[in-house]
Amino acid sequence: MPHITEVRTHHRPHLDEVVALWLLRQFGQEQFPGVDTASVTFDGNGGKLADGVTEAELLDQGILLLGIGRGTFDEHAASEAPEKQGHCCATLMARYLEVEKDPAVKRILDSVLKADAKGGKDVLHLATLVGDMWDDGCQFDKVWEFVCEILERKLRAQDNFQAAGQAWLARDGHVCEIDSSDGKKLRVAFTRSEQESGFARWKEGGNCDIAINRDPVTACVTIFARSNDRFPDLVAAVRACEASRAKESIPRWGELRYEELQGAAGRWFYPHSFKPAALFNGSTAHPDVTPTALTNEEILGCIKIALGSHLFKECDGTTCTKGRCPWYSFDLARCHKVRHP
C-alpha cells in the first residue's frame, strides 16, 4: 500500500466522514501507512473524479477518499454497489478495517449510522453538534479535536464496560434459563455490581433477556428486561410477593402496576416510560430506599410465575380456581384469557 499523504473528503464533512477518519487513524495505520500524519483536504466538486482518474490511481498518489468519488468509502454510490446499502462512510471504513463487530466500536457505529442514514438526529446528538460547529464557522481542526475527544472517551468507556461485563460473570454472576409461556427459553442473569444497569446493557456478553443486579453496598436490587412484553406481570408478582413478605395486604390488581406505591410494595419503582423495561428497588440516584426482603431465588420464582410456562397445580388453563390459586392476586395477563375467554 502506498504511503498516504492526503485524506480527501467534501467540505463541512458530516459526522460519518469524521468518524471514518478517526477509525482510520485508530485502527488503519497498518493498511494505510502514513494516515496518522496525512493532511486533510476538501473537495468542492461534488465528489466527482476528474475524467480518466480512478480511485486506485489517486491511492497510488497517496490520496485516500472519504465520502466522495464513488469509491470504497463513499456510501453515496450505493445504487451502483448494492453491498453499500444501509451503510455510511464510517461503517464502510469499519467493515474494511474489520472492526465493525468489535462491541465497543459497534455501539459508536450504530449511533453514527442512525444519525446519517436514518435521519435520527436530536438537538444534542454529536452529528447535530458537528453541524452547529460548521454553521458557527469553526475550522476542521477544531471540529476534529472536539469529535476525537468524545469518541476516545466513549471507546475507553465501552472497552471498560465490556471488560466489566466479563468480570461480573466471572466474579459473582450466574445465568440460568427458564421455559417461557410462548415456548422459548429465557436467559436470566444475576449479578452483583454498583453499576445497576451495566449487565442489562451488556448484550454482547450476557445476551440475557432479564438481568437482576443486587448492589453489594446497599443490597438494593434492579431488574431489567430487553422486552416490555408481559413485564407488567413481573412487576405485579414482585410487588405482591414483597407485600406478602412484610405481612401487608397486597395492593389491588390495577395498583400493582402503578409507577409508585406505598408500603412494602412501594420499595419497587416502576417507570412506565423506561426502555428497556425496568423495576427499581433503589438506585444510584436513590440509595436510601429500603432494600427488598426478597432473595434472588424468590425473584426468580416471580419471573417463572409471570413469564414462565408452568401453571398453578390445580389450574387446567380453562377454568380459574380463584382463591385457591396463590397467584390469583397477581392478575396475570395469561389469567385474563381464562377468566374472560
TIVEX-909431 format. One record per residue (C-alpha): x, y, z. Coordinates in steps of 0.5 Angstrom, whole numbers, padded with zeros to 4 digits, always signed. Example, Ala and Ser with C-alpha at 12.3 -4.5 7.8 and 13.67 -1.06 7.14 Angstrom:
// residues 2
+0025-0009+0016+0027-0002+0014
***
This chain:
// residues 341
+0000+0000+0000+0003+0007-0002+0004+0012+0004-0002+0016+0005+0000+0024+0005-0007+0026+0004-0014+0025+0006-0019+0028+0002-0027+0029+0003-0032+0034+0002-0033+0041+0005-0036+0041+0012-0035+0034+0013-0041+0030+0017-0040+0026+0023-0039+0020+0019-0034+0022+0015-0030+0025+0021-0031+0018+0025-0029+0015+0019-0022+0019+0019-0022+0017+0027-0023+0010+0025-0017+0010+0020-0012+0013+0025-0014+0009+0031-0014+0002+0027-0012+0003+0020-0004+0005+0020-0002-0002+0018-0007-0002+0012-0006+0005+0010+0001+0007+0013+0002+0015+0014-0005+0016+0015-0004+0019+0022+0000+0025+0019-0003+0026+0013-0006+0032+0011-0014+0033+0011-0016+0037+0005-0023+0038+0002-0026+0037-0005-0032+0042-0007-0033+0038-0014-0039+0034-0011-0035+0028-0010-0033+0027-0018-0027+0025-0020-0023+0028-0026-0024+0025-0032-0020+0019-0033-0018+0019-0026-0019+0013-0022-0020+0012-0014-0014+0007-0015-0010+0012-0019-0011+0017-0013-0009+0012-0008-0002+0011-0012-0001+0018-0011-0002+0017-0003-0009+0020-0003-0015+0017+0000-0022+0019-0001-0027+0019+0005-0035+0020+0003-0033+0022-0004-0031+0020-0011-0036+0014-0011-0030+0010-0008-0029+0005-0003-0031+0009+0003-0037+0013-0001-0044+0011+0001-0047+0015-0004-0045+0010-0009-0050+0005-0006-0054+0005-0012-0048+0003-0016-0046-0002-0011-0051-0006-0007-0046-0008-0002-0046-0001+0001-0054-0001+0002-0055+0001+0009-0048+0004+0010-0045+0011+0012-0038+0013+0011-0036+0010+0018-0039+0004+0017-0036+0002+0011-0029+0004+0014-0030+0000+0020-0032-0006+0015-0026-0005+0011-0021-0005+0017-0025-0011+0020-0027-0007+0027-0035-0007+0025-0036-0013+0030-0032-0010+0036-0037-0009+0041-0034-0002+0043-0034+0000+0036-0041-0002+0034-0044+0002+0039-0041+0008+0037-0042+0006+0029-0050+0005+0031-0051+0012+0033-0047+0015+0028-0051+0011+0022-0057+0012+0025-0056+0020+0025-0053+0019+0018-0057+0014+0014-0064+0015+0018-0064+0022+0020-0064+0020+0027-0061+0027+0030-0063+0030+0036-0061+0037+0039-0055+0034+0043-0053+0029+0038-0046+0029+0036-0048+0030+0029-0052+0036+0030-0047+0039+0034-0042+0038+0029-0047+0041+0024-0047+0047+0029-0040+0048+0029-0039+0049+0022-0045+0054+0022-0041+0058+0027-0035+0058+0022-0031+0053+0026-0025+0050+0022-0024+0043+0021-0018+0043+0027-0023+0045+0032-0028+0040+0030-0023+0034+0029-0021+0036+0036-0028+0036+0039-0030+0030+0036-0024+0026+0038-0024+0027+0045-0031+0025+0045-0030+0019+0041-0024+0017+0045-0027+0018+0052-0033+0013+0049-0028+0008+0046-0025+0008+0053-0032+0007+0057-0034+0002+0052-0028-0002+0053-0028-0002+0060-0035-0004+0060-0034-0010+0056-0028-0012+0061-0033-0011+0067-0038-0015+0064-0034-0021+0064-0031-0019+0071-0038-0019+0073-0040-0026+0071-0033-0029+0073-0034-0026+0080-0041-0026+0082-0045-0027+0077-0049-0033+0074-0054-0034+0068-0060-0039+0068-0065-0041+0063-0073-0042+0064-0078-0044+0060-0083-0038+0058-0090-0039+0056-0089-0038+0049-0085-0044+0048-0078-0040+0048-0072-0040+0053-0071-0034+0057-0064-0033+0060-0064-0029+0067-0057-0026+0069-0056-0025+0077-0050-0020+0078-0047-0016+0084-0045-0009+0082-0045-0002+0084-0047+0000+0077-0054-0003+0077-0056-0002+0069-0049-0005+0067-0050-0012+0066-0057-0011+0063-0054-0007+0057-0048-0012+0056-0052-0015+0050-0045-0018+0047-0043-0022+0053-0049-0023+0057-0054-0024+0052-0059-0024+0057-0067-0023+0057-0067-0021+0064-0062-0018+0069-0062-0018+0076-0057-0014+0080-0056-0013+0087-0052-0007+0090-0046-0010+0094-0046-0004+0098-0054-0002+0099-0057-0009+0098-0062-0006+0093-0064-0009+0087-0065-0007+0080-0069-0011+0075-0068-0010+0067-0071-0014+0061-0070-0013+0054-0077-0013+0052-0083-0010+0055-0088-0016+0054-0091-0018+0060-0086-0014+0064-0092-0011+0068-0094-0018+0070-0087-0019+0073-0088-0012+0077-0094-0014+0080-0091-0021+0082-0085-0018+0085-0089-0013+0089-0094-0018+0091-0089-0022+0094-0086-0016+0097-0092-0014+0101-0093-0021+0103-0086-0022+0106-0088-0016+0110-0094-0019+0112-0098-0013+0109-0104-0013+0105-0103-0014+0097-0105-0008+0093-0111-0009+0089-0110-0011+0082-0109-0004+0078-0105-0001+0083-0100-0007+0083-0098-0004+0076-0097+0004+0078-0091+0007+0078-0091+0009+0085-0094+0005+0091-0094+0006+0099-0092+0001+0104-0087-0005+0102-0089-0006+0095-0087+0001+0094-0080-0001+0095-0080-0002+0088-0081+0004+0083-0084+0002+0076-0082+0008+0071-0087+0006+0065-0083+0010+0060-0076+0007+0062-0073+0003+0056-0071-0003+0057-0076-0004+0062-0074-0004+0069-0076-0004+0076-0072-0001+0081-0071-0002+0089-0067+0004+0090-0061+0006+0085-0055+0010+0085-0059+0016+0085-0064+0014+0091-0059+0010+0095-0064+0011+0101-0069+0006+0099-0071+0000+0104-0067-0006+0101-0072-0011+0098-0073-0017+0103-0074-0022+0097-0068-0027+0096-0065-0028+0089-0069-0035+0089-0075-0031+0091-0074-0026+0085-0073-0032+0080-0079-0035+0083-0083-0029+0081-0080-0029+0074-0082-0036+0073-0089-0034+0075-0090-0028+0071-0086-0030+0065-0085-0038+0065-0089-0044+0062-0092-0047+0069-0099-0046+0072-0101-0047+0079-0102-0054+0080-0110-0054+0080-0110-0050+0074-0112-0053+0068-0112-0047+0064-0119-0047+0062-0122-0045+0069-0120-0040+0074-0119-0043+0081-0119-0036+0084-0118-0036+0092-0115-0043+0091-0109-0040+0087-0103-0037+0090-0102-0032+0084-0110-0030+0084-0108-0023+0087-0102-0022+0081-0108-0021+0076-0103-0024+0071-0105-0023+0063-0105-0030+0062-0110-0031+0067-0115-0026+0064-0116-0031+0058-0118-0036+0063-0123-0031+0067-0125-0028+0060-0125-0033+0055
***
